[in-house]
Amino acid sequence: MTGAIDKLHGMRGGPHDGPLLRVALANALIAEGDTVEAIAELRRALEFDPDYSAAWKQLGKLLADSGDATTAIAAYKQGITAAQKRGDKQAEREMAVFLKRLQKA
């Protein structure tokens, strides 16, 4: 584990814990090739903020890349709903494209 990951791990459960910290940790884990733990951290980010469309988009991508199309489809659908709630049109459009691709496959 890198120093950055160790530092981010140390911040979990503290006053700065939240969706941004968990997504940052997920991104650091992805950079290290730890997809399984990155998926877990994205799920934790969504526990903090279920309408965090960027986390849904990242989660859907990781799930799709890992071969779990069914769960990725569900993540994209939830992400689209979250993006609509927040008015995040770009994330909504991107996830809709990814969703269509998965549903065609």
C-alpha positions as CSV (number, residue, x, y, z in Angstrom):
1,M,0.0,0.0,0.0
2,T,1.3,3.4,-0.8
3,G,1.7,6.3,1.6
4,A,-1.3,8.1,0.1
5,I,-3.6,5.1,0.6
6,D,-2.3,4.7,4.1
7,K,-3.0,8.4,4.8
8,L,-6.5,8.1,3.4
9,H,-7.2,4.9,5.3
10,G,-6.2,6.7,8.5
11,M,-8.8,9.5,7.8
12,R,-11.7,7.0,7.7
13,G,-14.0,7.3,10.7
14,G,-12.6,10.7,11.6
15,P,-14.1,14.2,11.2
16,H,-13.2,14.4,7.5
17,D,-14.8,11.0,6.6
18,G,-17.4,11.3,3.9
19,P,-18.1,10.7,0.3
20,L,-15.3,12.8,-1.1
21,L,-12.7,11.0,1.1
22,R,-14.1,7.6,0.1
23,V,-14.0,8.5,-3.6
24,A,-10.5,9.8,-3.3
25,L,-9.5,6.5,-1.6
26,A,-11.2,4.5,-4.3
27,N,-9.3,6.4,-7.0
28,A,-6.0,5.8,-5.2
29,L,-6.9,2.1,-4.9
30,I,-7.8,2.0,-8.6
31,A,-4.4,3.5,-9.4
32,E,-2.8,0.6,-7.4
33,G,-4.9,-2.0,-9.2
34,D,-7.1,-2.9,-6.2
35,T,-10.5,-2.9,-7.9
36,V,-12.2,-5.0,-5.2
37,E,-11.4,-2.6,-2.4
38,A,-12.1,0.4,-4.7
39,I,-15.6,-0.9,-5.3
40,A,-16.1,-1.3,-1.5
41,E,-15.0,2.3,-0.9
42,L,-17.3,3.6,-3.6
43,R,-20.2,1.7,-1.9
44,R,-19.2,3.4,1.3
45,A,-19.2,6.8,-0.4
46,L,-22.7,6.1,-1.5
47,E,-23.8,5.3,2.0
48,F,-22.8,8.8,2.9
49,D,-24.5,10.4,-0.1
50,P,-26.8,8.1,-2.2
51,D,-27.2,10.9,-4.8
52,Y,-23.5,11.3,-5.5
53,S,-23.7,10.6,-9.3
54,A,-19.9,10.6,-9.9
55,A,-19.5,7.7,-7.4
56,W,-22.3,5.8,-9.2
57,K,-20.6,6.3,-12.5
58,Q,-17.3,5.1,-11.2
59,L,-18.9,2.2,-9.5
60,G,-20.7,1.2,-12.6
61,K,-17.5,1.4,-14.7
62,L,-15.6,-0.8,-12.2
63,L,-18.3,-3.4,-12.0
64,A,-18.6,-3.5,-15.8
65,D,-14.8,-3.8,-16.2
66,S,-14.8,-6.6,-13.7
67,G,-17.4,-8.5,-15.6
68,D,-20.4,-8.0,-13.3
69,A,-22.7,-6.6,-16.0
70,T,-25.9,-7.2,-13.9
71,T,-24.7,-5.2,-10.9
72,A,-23.1,-2.5,-13.2
73,I,-26.5,-2.1,-14.9
74,A,-28.2,-1.6,-11.5
75,A,-25.5,0.9,-10.5
76,Y,-25.9,2.9,-13.7
77,K,-29.7,3.0,-13.3
78,Q,-29.3,4.2,-9.7
79,G,-26.7,6.7,-10.9
80,I,-28.9,8.1,-13.5
81,T,-31.7,8.6,-11.0
82,A,-29.2,10.3,-8.6
83,A,-27.9,12.6,-11.5
84,Q,-31.5,13.6,-12.4
85,K,-32.1,14.6,-8.7
86,R,-29.0,16.7,-8.7
87,G,-29.5,18.1,-12.2
88,D,-26.1,16.6,-13.3
89,K,-27.0,16.3,-17.0
90,Q,-23.5,15.3,-18.2
91,A,-23.2,12.4,-15.7
92,E,-26.8,11.4,-16.6
93,R,-26.0,11.3,-20.3
94,E,-22.7,9.4,-19.9
95,M,-24.3,6.8,-17.7
96,A,-27.2,6.4,-20.1
97,V,-24.7,5.6,-22.9
98,F,-22.8,3.1,-20.7
99,L,-26.1,1.5,-19.7
100,K,-27.2,1.0,-23.3
101,R,-23.9,-0.6,-24.2
102,L,-24.1,-3.0,-21.3
103,Q,-27.8,-3.9,-22.1
104,K,-26.9,-4.6,-25.8
105,A,-24.0,-6.9,-24.8
